[in-house]
Amino acid sequence: MADIIDGRAIARQLDEKTKAQVDELVAAGHSAPGLTVILVGEDPASEVYVRRKIKACEKVGIRSTEHRLPADTSQEDLLALIDQLNKDEDVHGILCQVPLPDHIDTRLVLRSISPEKDVDGFHPVNVGRLSTGTGGIVPCTPLGVMMLLKSVIPDLTGKDVVVIGKSNIVGKPVANLLLDAEATVTVTHIYTEGLPEICRQADVIVAAAGAPELVKGHWVKDGAVIIDVGITRKEGEDGKTKLVGDVKFDEVQHAKAVTPVPGGVGPMTIACLLANTVQAARNLMGYGDAERGDDYADAPDRSMHTTA
Ligand code: GUN
């Protein structure tokens, strides 16, 4: 049976480290790190995500502020708010929840957030730093993927990793992080020819295509490690809806380890947001040594895995 990688437990471990860093800053006379979340409109899924992020801040002692703006907010007003937050010394992290309403240019807005406060790691400066291996803030989900992977394979040197998905938010950044970790990386997507055969060679599969249950059992070699980033709500045969990933979970029990959906990558994304906020605060407070989440959360211990 494959080990199940417990993302909730590993996220808790990371939160403890983040909280210790917050406590250390406060003990040194600084204000607690501050995260500001902007939500434009009333998208129900976004409301849930934002609520979770705000609640998570409380757990580790991060100060959070929420700006809820009506759906008809003008782009100009949104940019003016971000400009004000960029200049506010009490704000260390800024997150503008997407999707934004159609009349707003999302790329322009995300680019207007100061790279130093861009805790999502979406700003082109942070994207450039990641792709050149020169630090910066790393997007939360890819960071979480690396931590989960390192809990099974602490040293990825020379490992054959197949990434399925080429999004700017997951596929591309995770490929860069894997290259930094000396893995041999193949980036694929749903149009890749021969995808099952390519996957079958892999020591590690990172499935981030957003295609429910795409990866079948025969795509996976014995003893491979699978990180499932997908999360889709699907109606089961009993008429009830359930969450499924990009991997047919029941068919991959010959793998060495696999992340469940839910309870795998999801909890790591929020824990990494908190870690990124502390990293941003430490940088802004003049601690030149602020570590990146994937460095200071290196290799969570293996006791975090359970057997199916
Ligand atoms: N919407 C869904 N996920 C995210 C995220 O990680 N960051 C932002 N800013 N918006 C999102």
Residues whose N, C-alpha, C, O or C-beta is under 5 A from the ligand:
A	BS01	GUN	L95 C96 Q97 V98 P99 D120
